[in-house]
Amino acid sequence: MSKELWIAAYEQLVEEYIEQGLTEAQAESLAEEHASDRLRDNLAERGDYLRDIAKGN
C-alpha cells in the first residue's frame, strides 16, 4: 500500500472521529487501527468504478 494513500485514509478517519466527538488523541489512536481497512475499501471502490466505466465503453 502506498504510504501517501494510507496517510490520506488516516487523516480522513481522524477528521470523521473528531466530528463524532472523540478527542484528537482518541481519534488518532482509532484511525491508526482502521486506516488500512479504509484504504482497502477506498481502493476497492475505485476499482469498481473503473471497471464499470470500462464495461460501459
N, C-alpha and C positions, 0 to 999 in steps of 0.2 A: 504494500500500500504506500502510496505517495505520502511523504511527511507533510507536505503542504495541504493535501486533501484531509488528512487526519486532523491537522490543526484547525482547518475550517469547520469540520464537523464538531470538534471540541468547543470552539468558540460559539458556534450556533447553539449547542446544548447549554453552555453556561448562561447565555442570554435567556434562553427559554426557562431554565430553572430559576433564575433570579426573578423573572416576571411572575413565576408561580409562588414567589415569596421566600425562597431559600436565601440564606446569606451567601455572599460571594464564595466563602471558603467551602460551604456545603455544596454549592453549585459546581465549583471546580472539582471537588472530590468525586461527585456523582458523574459529572461529564467525563472525567478520566476513565471511569469504569465503563461507560457506554459509548464512547466516541468511535471505537472500531465497529460496533454494531450499526451506528448511524451511518458511518462511511459506507459500509457494505450495502445498506438499504438505499442510500443515495445513488451508488453506482449501479445497483440493480434497476432502479427506476430509470436512470439514464439509458441503460442498455435496452430496457423495454421500449422506451420512447424511440430510440434509434431503430430498433427492429420494426416497430410499427411504421415508421417513415419509409424504411426500405421495402416493406411489403406493399405500401401504397404506391410505389413507383414502378 
